[in-house]
């Protein structure tokens, strides 16, 4: 689906506001990767890299306004009080007329959101290292779910990259509460209730620790057969695949 198809059913005024919001983000970050999602009413997502980066900001159309959202909005300076929302991380502002997008405070919010992000090359390198670790376990595969690389052990997911920040979300189980006492960890949005935790992949990442966390997550969802294979007690055929075409 294209962005134009996403907004096609809205009034012309809303369509134009959505285009203007998109163009404003693009003017601040010309190399941002844009991705359209039809779920939850439809969004245009802006990311540092294709198919792997976290969503930095988004545009969504509504009946009477357009929303310009920020995944880590609670961390943005907002002296004008433009941001709305009650979630733990995300915030948005409502655009009801073209003049709303002309306010310098709106551009400043977009700029601040991108200034928080690591270099796109770092994001890509982190994804590649994480991918190698996840696909080293028995019978794992990768898909893209809601725009994020998602890793499966058999029929269940055990890790996701890039939810709300350059981070690793994994199935922590009973360890979730303990891990969240460490400031590097935070409850995984929408998944914390199921025992998921997220580790920020920033600065000098301890990849030995990352592997241990991934193995822990893998064991939380793996079948007994897969656990035996992981422990070397049996040698079934190992199957590691990417469930999407990277050409």
Beta strands, then each sheet from edge to edge (+ up, - down):
strand 1: 33-37
strand 2: 43-47
strand 3: 55-61
strand 4: 66-70
strand 5: 91-95
strand 6: 140-145
strand 7: 148-153
strand 8: 156-161
strand 9: 167-171
strand 10: 185-187
strand 11: 196-200
strand 12: 241-242
sheet 1: 1+ 2- 3+ 4- 5+
sheet 2: 10+ 11- 9+ 8- 7+ 6- 12-
end
